Amino acid sequence: MARTGQGAAAGTLLAMTVALAGARAGGSATGTAGPAMARLAALSSVGTTLGPAVAGALAHAGRAAIFLASVPVAMAAWALVAHGLPAEAPPTMRVGEADRLAPTRAVIPGAVTRDPVLLGGLVAAAMVATVVMTTLIVGPFYLSRALRLSASRAGLVLAAGPAVAALTAAVAGA
């Protein structure tokens, strides 16, 4: 049950991160938003790269070490959020080609049904997220049980894909 809550919170945070980065970069799908999204993708890939590799190394120290290692990371993230985000949300934001909408209104259902480009992007993002999450959830079991890799080696194997994504994010954003 706790893992379900953790996953729901992580999904919400991910969506909010993309929305905030887009809003801070001008809220447009073109112009300054591309490089901002590239930086976000690079940092996300760095985190996804380090996660399995560090967790694999920490697995030798026991489960408690894996969870305790997240405490300083969470504290650093909290400090960055407290000092890096504006005190209040902008009154309006642009979603794709839709009109300016207040952030408190439900924008996704209406925007999806009216904008085929947005719908296609959301479907593609959902498919990518499904593949990535499946790889990160099922991959360690396959690597450790079927291929008999140690936890640290499995972590390094899982880190290869996100490492490439981190290195190519700047080019993709341009």
Secondary structure by P-SEA (a helix, b strand, c coil): caaaaaaaaaaaaaaaaaaaaaaaaccccccaaaaaaaaaaaaaaaaaaaaaaaaaaaccccaaaaaaaaaaaaaaaaaaaaccccccccccccccccccccccccccaaaaaccaaaaaaaaaaaaaaaaaaaaaaaaaaaaaccccccaaaaaaaaaaaaaaaaaacccccc
